[in-house]
């Protein structure tokens, strides 16, 4: 059975002390209020990883992730952070291919395939982001775009490797805009993604793959989104910076 996951992406927010304070609130709330089998992943800036991983040890329902990793194992890459370094902090997950990385830093599917390989080699579970822009959706190119992101980014993996990957569908036009894909639109894409996985790896692998929705998910719309049969949780941006909002999303799976 595939995991239900709610992952928070703090992006470039929270100084060190604020991050520890927010995460402490989240851990305590998960302990007191989460009664289901859902799993919580908090993807923080690099400066927080080790300290948050120590705090997370008190709750098996909570894991830590990074927001990016370099494709090389090590080397003369000033300012970059390797998957091995991330794993050494106690982090278990890493977001790869977020639309902001693709847009602002020019990350291609080819580059992301290398990042996925390096992450897996260093025992990190990739949260691999895919999704279309508004222009691509209006041109009815969204299915082709999503398929190419899957094929070029992760479908080179064997079934055992792929089983470690979480897919996050994030319509670029709904990230940070306040616009959310309708539950029907989101479900349609999640069904498409699962069918593509089944065609590549077989139905059992597809049925066990966690696919998250990302794109202005909040406490008001999370219930309707997560009620869809192929949506297994969310990759939460802005709402993850407020402990109450984030936990209200997590509690949808109670």
C-alpha positions, 0 to 999 in steps of 0.5 A: 500500500502506498504511503500518504505523505504531506510534505512541507517545502519551506523554500528560502524562508526561516532563519535558524531559530525561527525554523527550529521553533516552527518545527518544534510546534509541528512535531508536538502537534503531530504527536498530539493530533495525528491519528492516521498512518500519514507521514509528514516530511519537512523540507527545510533550508540546508542550515536547519537539516541536522537540528531538525533531524535530531528533533524528528527522532522523537516522532516516527511519523516525521522525516526531514528533507532537503530542497535540492542536491548537486548531481556530483558526489563531491568536488570543486562546486563552490556553494553547492551541497552534495547528497552525501552531505545531506544524508549525513545530517539525518535527512531522508528525502530531497526535493528534485526538479521543483519548477522554481529550480527548472525555471530560475536555474535552468535545470533540465530533465537530463540534469535531474536524472543525474541528480536522482541517481546521486540521491538514490546512491546516497540513500535519499528518497527523491520527491521528484516534481513534474508539471506544466506551465499555463502556456503549455496547458492552454496549448493542450501540451500538458500530457506530453510535457509531463510524460517527457519529464517522467521518461527523461527524469526517472524512467531510466531507473529500474523498478527497485530504484523507482520504488524509492521515488515520490512523484509530486505533480505541481501545475506551475500556474498554481504555485504561489498564485493562490490559484489551485487546480480543481480536484478533477483537473488534479485527479486527471493528471494523477491518473495519467501519471499512474498509467504512465508508471504502470506502462513502464513498470507494471500495475503493482509498482504504479499502485504502490507509487505515492503521487502528491499534489503541489500548487496552492494547497491549503486547509480549505481545499486539501480535503477535496483534493486528498479525497481523490483516488490517485492523490496521496497527499501534498507538497505544501509551500506557503501553508507549511510556514504556519504550523496550524495551517500545515497540521490542518492539512496533515489531519485531513488523513486522520 
